[in-house]
Amino acid sequence: MVFFTNDYCIGAAPEILERLQSDNLIRQPGYGTDPVCQSAKEKIRKACRAPEADVFFVTGGTQTNQLVIDTVLEPYEGVIAARTGHVAVHEAGAIEYSGHKVIELPGHEGKVDAGELESYLTGFEQEEAREHMVAPGMVYISHPTEYGTLYTKDELKTLRKVCDGHGIRLYLDGARLAYALCAQGTDVTLPDISKLADVFYIGGTKCGALFGEAIVFPKGDAPSHYVTRIKQHGALLAKGWLLGIQFETLFTDGLYYKLGEHADRMADRIRKELERLGYPFLIETTTNQIFIILKNEQLDAFRAIVCAEVWEVPDSAHTAIRICTSWATTEQEIKSLLLCVKPFPKINGNDNQ
């Protein structure tokens, strides 16, 4: 079996493990008050070009999304997301569990459309019965999206303009941010995100860390008593320096970008070969996620060799599979995958979709 199910199926980058080992017996104060966490925060501020940013470390993505959304929104507010967005689909109702409705808009290759957002917000403001409805208080997007697609800088600027026009916040989920920042053709940088989002997070769990995410309020306007709020959500790690060590290492000598670039490069090699073999794609991507369409009769044989996730069923005869590379994907894994992939079946020269 070759393993391409996800990008968090292996431990941590060797540089992080070495640092954890070297610092293992150094005594540190708890709850992120240690000098390592402070150093990591400064490196993130520098990378974001946001010297006033508030930075907080927590352990996982769902925890981060629930924490940010719950602490930024008022009790009567909800968060807008694409129907395919992570908070709408894959977080087991964690946002609703905290008392905030996820307000779904159509997803366009995983993205929220600014025009549809504008129409929804205008319609809400004109609704006479809006006092009986959940008020939209935030827009949630992810970069990359659940479908591995990317926002352009102009798209982010337009979303920012719509949010400003209606007085709501823009939150960017960066669980796989390294793979977005390093994708070919992207024009969005970390400083761009810092300028355009009210709050975002830099993913570590899926991008080379053992665990951990860095929440960034780039304007330094985190809700008051934020450490207290983190603890109320059960998200304050006593051994906070373990998070600090990981992010300080990721943001030393460009490691975060090196790891992201590696995963994208490996995915591009797979993508080009599958395209040569005639495999159709559910969606075109440039990040570390590849979505190919298989005929149903191919599915069992393919999954007997390649460990990959069933993503969706586009029609009764086909199934879409996600192949996901990571910072740790090896040359040998790529070769093993490509050796076991046969040309896509053809009938009379056509792919019979």
C-alpha positions as a printed Julia matrix, in Angstrom:
353×3 Matrix{Float64}:
   0.0    0.0     0.0
   1.1    3.55   -0.72
  -0.38   6.1     1.65
  -1.91   9.28    0.23
  -4.95   9.65    2.49
  -4.03  12.94    4.15
  -1.19  15.32    5.05
  -1.07  14.55    8.77
  -0.36  10.8     8.63
   3.21  11.09    9.88
   4.89  12.7    12.9
   6.92  15.89   12.5
   9.67  17.4    10.41
  13.11  16.22   11.62
  14.11  19.79   12.47
  11.22  19.99   14.94
  11.98  16.64   16.53
  15.62  17.6    16.96
  14.63  20.86   18.64
  12.14  19.13   20.93
  14.84  16.65   21.92
  17.48  19.29   22.53
  15.11  21.39   24.69
  13.46  18.46   26.41
  15.1   18.92   29.82
  15.01  22.72   29.87
  12.57  23.87   32.52
  10.02  26.37   31.2
   7.16  28.38   32.7
   3.74  27.15   31.64
   0.81  28.24   29.49
   2.83  29.93   26.76
   4.56  32.46   29.01
   7.99  31.01   28.17
  10.65  32.82   26.1
  10.4   30.27   23.27
   6.75  31.13   22.66
   7.59  34.82   22.71
  10.34  34.27   20.14
   7.99  32.24   17.94
   5.38  34.99   18.08
   7.94  37.59   17.03
   9.0   35.46   14.08
   5.38  35.08   12.99
   4.8   38.83   13.32
   7.86  39.44   11.16
   6.74  36.91    8.53
   3.29  38.54    8.46
   4.75  42.06    8.46
   2.32  42.75   11.28
   4.38  44.01   14.21
   1.3   44.67   16.38
  -0.29  41.25   15.81
  -1.68  39.21   18.68
  -0.57  35.58   18.32
  -1.87  32.59   20.28
  -0.97  28.9    20.04
  -3.48  26.06   20.35
  -3.3   22.39   19.47
  -5.73  21.6    16.63
  -7.82  22.95   13.78
 -11.36  22.23   15.0
 -10.42  23.63   18.39
  -9.08  26.74   16.67
 -12.15  27.29   14.51
 -14.56  26.88   17.41
 -12.46  29.11   19.66
 -12.09  31.94   17.14
 -15.68  31.92   15.97
 -17.14  31.67   19.47
 -14.95  34.4    20.98
 -15.26  36.88   18.12
 -19.01  36.58   17.53
 -21.76  37.91   19.73
 -24.19  35.29   21.09
 -26.81  36.25   18.5
 -24.44  36.06   15.52
 -23.59  33.29   13.08
 -20.78  32.65   10.62
 -21.18  32.52    6.84
 -19.34  29.74    5.01
 -19.41  27.93    1.7
 -21.66  24.88    1.8
 -18.51  22.78    1.29
 -16.52  24.69    3.94
 -14.81  22.76    6.71
 -16.89  24.3     9.49
 -20.07  23.41    7.59
 -19.16  19.81    6.77
 -16.31  18.22    8.68
 -16.37  19.55   12.23
 -19.18  17.47   13.72
 -21.29  20.52   14.53
 -18.56  22.04   16.74
 -19.54  25.58   15.75
 -23.23  25.0    16.4
 -22.31  23.29   19.69
 -20.86  26.6    20.85
 -24.15  28.33   20.02
 -23.4   29.84   16.61
 -25.2   28.89   13.42
 -23.18  28.18   10.28
 -24.97  30.09    7.53
 -24.29  28.29    4.26
 -23.81  29.89    0.86
 -23.13  27.96   -2.36
 -19.52  26.89   -2.81
 -17.8   27.57   -6.13
 -14.87  25.17   -6.37
 -14.86  25.49   -2.58
 -14.91  29.29   -2.55
 -17.37  31.91   -1.37
 -18.49  34.25   -4.15
 -18.36  37.92   -3.19
 -21.44  38.79   -5.27
 -23.54  36.14   -3.56
 -22.21  37.27   -0.2
 -23.22  40.85   -0.97
 -26.7   39.73   -2.01
 -27.17  37.69    1.14
 -26.02  40.46    3.48
 -28.12  43.08    1.71
 -31.14  40.79    1.85
 -30.66  40.21    5.56
 -30.42  43.93    6.27
 -33.64  44.54    4.32
 -35.49  41.72    6.05
 -38.19  43.14    8.32
 -38.13  40.07   10.56
 -34.34  40.05   10.97
 -34.62  40.44   14.75
 -35.97  36.89   14.73
 -33.04  35.58   12.68
 -29.4   34.76   13.33
 -27.36  37.82   12.37
 -24.33  37.24   10.13
 -21.25  38.4    12.03
 -18.35  36.77   10.22
 -17.36  35.22    6.91
 -15.34  32.01    7.1
 -13.07  31.0     4.22
 -10.16  28.6     3.98
  -7.02  28.94    1.89
  -6.65  26.44    0.34
 -10.3   25.42    0.31
 -11.59  21.92    1.02
 -11.13  21.32   -2.71
  -7.52  22.46   -2.78
  -8.38  25.63   -4.68
  -6.99  29.08   -3.96
  -8.34  32.58   -3.66
  -6.61  35.25   -5.7
  -5.56  38.52   -4.12
  -8.34  40.33   -6.0
 -10.92  37.86   -4.71
  -9.73  38.41   -1.15
  -9.82  42.17   -1.64
 -13.38  41.97   -2.94
 -14.48  39.83    0.0
 -12.78  42.31    2.34
 -14.68  45.18    0.71
 -18.02  43.39    1.09
 -17.29  42.6     4.75
 -16.32  46.22    5.44
 -19.47  47.44    3.72
 -21.62  45.42    6.09
 -19.52  45.66    9.25
 -18.67  41.97    9.61
 -15.36  40.15   10.1
 -13.35  38.02    7.66
 -11.77  34.87    9.09
  -9.33  32.72    7.11
  -8.71  29.09    8.06
  -5.08  28.29    7.22
  -4.93  24.62    8.18
  -2.97  23.96    4.96
  -1.64  27.47    4.53
   1.92  26.38    3.69
   0.64  24.57    0.62
  -1.34  27.61   -0.5
   1.53  30.06   -0.08
   3.87  27.85   -2.11
   1.5   26.87   -4.93
   2.5   27.71   -8.48
   0.83  30.82   -9.81
  -0.56  32.13   -6.53
  -0.36  35.88   -5.99
  -1.34  35.74   -2.28
   1.37  36.09    0.35
   1.29  35.86    4.14
   1.53  39.68    4.45
  -1.43  39.95    2.05
  -3.5   37.72    4.3
  -2.44  39.79    7.31
  -3.73  42.93    5.6
  -7.01  41.47    4.34
  -8.21  39.15    7.14
  -9.4   40.23   10.57
  -8.16  36.96   12.0
  -6.56  33.85   10.52
  -4.55  30.89   11.61
  -1.32  29.35   10.44
  -1.63  25.59   10.32
   1.06  23.42   11.86
  -0.65  20.04   12.27
  -0.93  19.46    8.5
   2.25  21.32    7.62
   5.14  19.65    9.43
   4.41  20.05   13.14
   3.51  17.25   15.54
   0.46  19.35   16.38
  -0.48  22.98   16.74
  -1.96  26.04   15.09
  -1.09  29.72   15.46
  -4.05  32.12   15.71
  -3.18  35.6    14.43
  -5.12  38.81   14.99
  -2.96  40.94   12.66
  -4.21  44.31   13.92
  -3.55  43.41   17.56
  -7.25  43.54   18.38
  -7.91  40.13   19.89
 -10.94  40.04   22.19
 -10.1   41.08   25.73
  -8.76  38.52   28.21
  -8.07  36.14   25.34
  -5.88  33.74   27.29
  -8.72  33.38   29.8
 -11.13  32.67   26.95
  -8.74  30.08   25.5
  -8.67  28.34   28.87
 -12.46  28.46   29.17
 -12.57  26.5    25.91
 -10.17  23.89   27.25
  -7.59  24.97   24.7
  -4.77  26.32   26.86
  -1.87  23.88   26.85
   0.03  23.77   30.15
   3.25  22.8    28.37
   2.82  25.69   25.99
   6.49  25.78   25.06
   5.96  22.58   23.05
   3.9   24.67   20.64
   6.36  27.54   20.77
   9.29  25.28   19.87
   7.44  23.95   16.84
   6.44  27.31   15.43
   9.76  28.91   16.2
  11.38  26.1    14.21
   8.88  26.33   11.34
   9.6   30.06   11.0
  13.38  29.72   11.14
  15.31  29.67    7.83
  12.09  29.45    5.8
  11.29  25.88    6.89
   7.51  26.41    6.69
   7.81  27.4     3.05
  10.27  24.62    2.22
   7.86  22.02    3.56
   4.94  23.51    1.66
   6.89  23.73   -1.58
   7.95  20.09   -1.32
   4.36  18.83   -0.96
   3.17  20.95   -3.88
   6.02  19.79   -6.07
   5.29  16.13   -5.32
   1.58  16.67   -6.07
   2.42  18.35   -9.36
   4.44  15.34  -10.46
   1.54  13.0    -9.69
  -0.95  15.34  -11.33
   0.99  15.56  -14.59
   1.42  11.8   -14.83
  -2.25  11.09  -14.14
  -3.18  13.66  -16.76
  -0.85  11.94  -19.25
  -2.55   8.62  -18.48
  -5.93  10.14  -19.28
  -7.43  10.42  -15.81
 -10.15  13.07  -15.53
 -10.07  15.45  -12.58
 -13.01  16.51  -10.43
 -11.44  19.95  -10.12
  -8.17  21.57  -11.21
  -5.8   22.35   -8.34
  -2.21  23.51   -7.85
  -1.85  22.59   -4.18
  -1.14  19.28   -2.45
  -4.62  17.85   -3.0
  -5.5   16.04   -6.23
  -9.04  14.91   -7.03
  -9.29  12.25   -9.74
 -12.38  10.51  -11.07
 -12.46   6.73  -11.29
 -14.97   4.45  -12.9
 -16.7    2.51  -10.16
 -15.32  -0.77  -11.5
 -11.8    0.61  -10.96
 -12.39   1.64   -7.38
 -11.68  -1.55   -5.43
  -8.54  -2.4    -7.41
  -7.21   1.15   -7.03
  -7.85   1.33   -3.3
  -6.28  -2.08   -2.78
  -2.98  -0.46   -3.75
  -3.39   3.23   -3.0
  -4.64   4.41    0.39
  -6.68   7.47   -0.61
  -9.96   9.03    0.48
 -13.26   8.77   -1.34
 -14.3   12.4    -1.76
 -17.65  12.47   -3.54
 -19.8   10.67   -6.1
 -20.23  12.86   -9.19
 -22.65  10.36  -10.82
 -23.81   6.76  -10.53
 -20.93   5.41  -12.62
 -17.99   7.35  -11.17
 -16.33   8.13   -7.84
 -13.97  10.99   -7.03
 -10.86  10.09   -5.01
  -8.56  12.51   -3.2
  -4.82  11.94   -3.37
  -3.04  14.08   -0.79
   0.71  14.67   -0.61
   2.52  16.18    2.35
   5.78  17.73    3.46
   6.99  14.15    4.05
   6.03  12.55    0.72
   9.05  10.7    -0.71
  10.34  10.04   -4.2
   9.83   6.32   -3.63
   6.18   6.83   -2.68
   5.64   8.77   -5.89
   7.28   6.01   -7.94
   5.24   3.31   -6.19
   2.01   5.18   -6.86
   2.77   5.77  -10.52
   3.9    2.18  -11.09
   0.52   0.85   -9.98
  -1.62   3.32  -11.93
  -2.74   2.08  -15.32
  -4.06   4.27  -18.16
  -7.64   5.36  -17.7
  -9.99   2.9   -19.49
 -11.12   4.04  -22.91
 -14.02   2.95  -25.06
 -13.75   3.77  -28.76
 -11.14   6.38  -27.93
 -13.4    8.12  -25.4
 -13.33   7.98  -21.65
 -17.01   6.94  -21.39
 -17.88   9.32  -18.56
